[in-house]
Amino acid sequence: MTSAGTRTFPFTPTAHPTPAARRAELLVEPGFGQVFTDHTATATWTAGRGWHDEAVRASEPLVLHPAAAVLHYAQEIFEGLKAYRQPDGSVALFRPELNAARFAHSARRLSLPELPVDAFLEAVRGVVRADEAWVPEAPASLYLRPFTVATEAFLGVRPADEARFCVVACPAGPLFAGRDAGLTLWISAELSRAAPGGTGDAKCGGNYAAGLAAQTLARTHGCDQALFLDAAEHRWLEESGTMNVLLVTADGDLVTPPLGTILDGVTRRSVLELAAGHGLRAVERPVSVEELTAGCADGSITEVFAAGTAAVISPIIAFRSTAGGFTVGSGAPGPHTLALREELLDIQFGRVADPRGWRVSVD
Ligand SMILES: Cc1ncc(COP(=O)(O)O)c(C=O)c1O
């Protein structure tokens, strides 16, 4: 369907579903991003027809011409959100309209066709309904990965005239399994992730490819992830590989770097909105490495944590850089970090009321 209005993704069940016993085995310890469900949502876009051929059907390999634009010019965008099993057995998404809006923003920045918000939501819901049996019990969840790739076969730099949208799903446990005690970040002084006017606020594969070298460097220094700084001065905190970064100050501020060259995280935004209920003032302002270092030394910064759909809220307990290393607070997860994490998870898993209407049913 190419006209405006509600797009549907007609469902054709796979002829070869994973046997229930095998699925149960896979759900015991799914890891993160390792196990995929039986169905995907897809839609095709061409310059002449717009979006068409929407479907939820058996997961199968994507067939691409070797000259497909995505393979050469990285014309690609993606999203990440989760479906959560609720206490009554139903399944809910968390603020999926924000992912849909961000996906459209990313599409505009990467010159890809915009998928209407209603189609994005329909596709995501369609996959979750088709693979409902794959939604694990809490604390695990079903991670959903919508993406659009430029499929037109040509060499030459211009926006492609053909694209494919897909949603794949995978049951997912914690991203940082065994790291509940907190993460250590490598302050990436030289390798930047994004620059003003670049694609830092879009969710496109190229950003992540560009971040891999810093992540590898972080690992070689015994750290879990890199913390990126701004590209101009290499001084101002931006974000981590797949997470926004927030700080708690001794005088009750919840501080996070402003939007611009970082991803507008759904978790970041939600935590800022929850802050007041925890006696914290939400503040979006630039934070320098000097302030972070001095604040952790003199106790004016008491907690630091990372926020993201996959990472949820993960305490950051230490930093390392070429200048040395330092600890945050006592080196243990802080009380605000843990309380915000618990409230967020309680909302997502339906264990508390949802006055803001953040949970969205898949039915
Ligand atoms: C670079 C980056 N920053 C931040 C986030 C957190 O965003 P969200 O909370 O929407 O998952 C992500 C995860 O998607 C990310 O990849």
PDBQT file of the ligand as one rigid body, heavy atoms in Angstrom, charges set to zero:
ROOT
HETATM    1  C1  LIG A 401      24.946   5.748  20.266  1.00  0.00    +0.000 C 
HETATM    2  C2  LIG A 401      23.804   5.477  21.171  1.00  0.00    +0.000 A 
HETATM    3  N1  LIG A 401      23.531   6.359  22.147  1.00  0.00    +0.000 NA
HETATM    4  C3  LIG A 401      22.499   6.176  22.985  1.00  0.00    +0.000 A 
HETATM    5  C4  LIG A 401      21.674   5.069  22.877  1.00  0.00    +0.000 A 
HETATM    6  C5  LIG A 401      20.509   4.917  23.798  1.00  0.00    +0.000 C 
HETATM    7  O1  LIG A 401      19.310   5.131  23.122  1.00  0.00    +0.000 OA
HETATM    8  P1  LIG A 401      17.969   4.418  23.586  1.00  0.00    +0.000 P 
HETATM    9  O2  LIG A 401      17.779   4.762  25.008  1.00  0.00    +0.000 OA
HETATM   10  O3  LIG A 401      16.911   4.994  22.705  1.00  0.00    +0.000 OA
HETATM   11  O4  LIG A 401      18.165   2.966  23.392  1.00  0.00    +0.000 OA
HETATM   12  C6  LIG A 401      21.934   4.121  21.900  1.00  0.00    +0.000 A 
HETATM   13  C7  LIG A 401      21.102   2.931  21.778  1.00  0.00    +0.000 C 
HETATM   14  O5  LIG A 401      20.305   2.839  20.919  1.00  0.00    +0.000 OA
HETATM   15  C8  LIG A 401      23.019   4.323  21.020  1.00  0.00    +0.000 A 
HETATM   16  O6  LIG A 401      23.299   3.431  20.069  1.00  0.00    +0.000 OA
ENDROOT
TORSDOF 0
